């Protein structure tokens, strides 16, 4: 299994674990494209084990198309990244989430 399959599989399991017939109606996650080009990831942390944890802003700028920014604010994990960095952005969330949950 490649790292991208592994992180996507993990994210699917994390999402399913949050679904309690209530959370998924109010909260969730979004992955969309940016026009510069790149990706945006927004993951609601409200009513999860992560809602009280902070991810200090991290900006990694390697080139115009190779970059990742990640942070939390208002009980939401945010990531923005270059067109080839979506797996890296999701892996940052996975590493942070697994370090901060029981």
C-alpha positions as CSV (number, residue, x, y, z in Angstrom):
1,X,0.0,0.0,0.0
2,X,1.4,3.4,-0.9
3,X,1.6,6.2,1.6
4,X,-1.2,8.1,-0.2
5,X,-3.5,5.0,0.0
6,X,-2.4,4.6,3.6
7,X,-3.2,8.2,4.6
8,X,-6.5,8.2,2.7
9,X,-7.5,4.9,4.4
10,X,-6.6,6.3,7.8
11,X,-8.6,9.5,7.0
12,X,-11.6,7.5,6.0
13,X,-11.4,5.5,9.3
14,X,-11.0,8.7,11.3
15,X,-14.0,10.3,9.7
16,X,-16.1,7.2,10.2
17,X,-15.1,7.1,13.9
18,X,-16.4,10.7,14.3
19,X,-19.8,9.9,12.8
20,X,-22.3,9.3,15.7
21,X,-25.6,10.2,13.9
22,X,-25.0,13.8,15.1
23,X,-21.4,15.0,14.3
24,X,-21.7,14.3,10.5
25,X,-24.8,16.5,10.2
26,X,-23.1,19.5,11.8
27,X,-19.4,19.0,11.1
28,X,-17.1,17.3,8.6
29,X,-14.2,17.8,6.3
30,X,-13.6,19.4,3.0
31,X,-10.9,18.9,0.4
32,X,-11.0,21.3,-2.6
33,X,-8.7,22.9,-5.1
34,X,-7.1,26.3,-5.1
35,X,-6.6,28.4,-8.2
36,X,-2.9,29.1,-7.7
37,X,-2.9,25.8,-8.2
38,X,-3.1,23.7,-5.1
39,X,-5.3,22.1,-2.5
40,X,-7.3,23.3,0.6
41,X,-8.2,21.0,3.4
42,X,-10.6,21.9,6.2
43,X,-11.3,19.5,9.0
44,X,-13.8,20.3,11.7
45,X,-12.6,19.3,15.2
46,X,-15.7,20.4,17.1
47,X,-17.0,17.5,19.3
48,X,-13.9,15.3,18.5
49,X,-11.0,14.3,20.8
50,X,-8.9,17.0,19.0
51,X,-11.1,20.0,19.7
52,X,-9.0,21.3,22.6
53,X,-5.6,20.7,20.8
54,X,-3.7,23.3,18.8
55,X,-1.5,22.8,15.8
56,X,0.8,25.8,15.6
57,X,1.0,27.3,12.1
58,X,3.7,25.5,10.0
59,X,4.6,26.9,6.6
60,X,6.9,24.9,4.4
61,X,7.8,26.7,1.2
62,X,10.1,24.7,-1.1
63,X,9.0,26.2,-4.5
64,X,6.0,27.8,-6.2
65,X,4.4,24.3,-6.6
66,X,5.9,22.5,-3.7
67,X,4.6,23.9,-0.4
68,X,2.4,23.1,2.6
69,X,0.9,25.3,5.2
70,X,-1.0,23.9,8.2
71,X,-2.6,25.2,11.4
72,X,-5.6,25.1,13.7
73,X,-8.0,27.9,14.5
74,X,-11.5,27.9,16.0
75,X,-11.5,24.1,16.5
76,X,-10.7,23.5,12.8
77,X,-7.6,22.0,11.2
78,X,-6.6,23.9,8.1
79,X,-4.1,23.0,5.4
80,X,-3.2,24.6,2.1
81,X,-0.7,23.1,-0.2
82,X,0.7,22.8,-3.7
83,X,-0.8,20.6,-6.4
84,X,1.5,17.6,-5.5
85,X,1.4,18.0,-1.7
86,X,-2.1,16.8,-0.8
87,X,-0.8,13.5,0.7
88,X,1.8,15.4,2.7
89,X,-0.9,17.8,4.1
90,X,-3.1,14.9,5.1
91,X,-0.1,13.1,6.6
92,X,0.5,16.2,8.8
93,X,-3.0,15.9,10.0
94,X,-2.7,12.2,10.7
95,X,0.6,12.6,12.6
96,X,-0.9,15.4,14.7
97,X,-4.2,13.7,15.3
98,X,-2.6,10.3,16.3
99,X,-0.2,12.1,18.7
100,X,-3.1,13.9,20.4
101,X,-5.8,11.2,20.8
102,X,-6.0,8.4,23.3
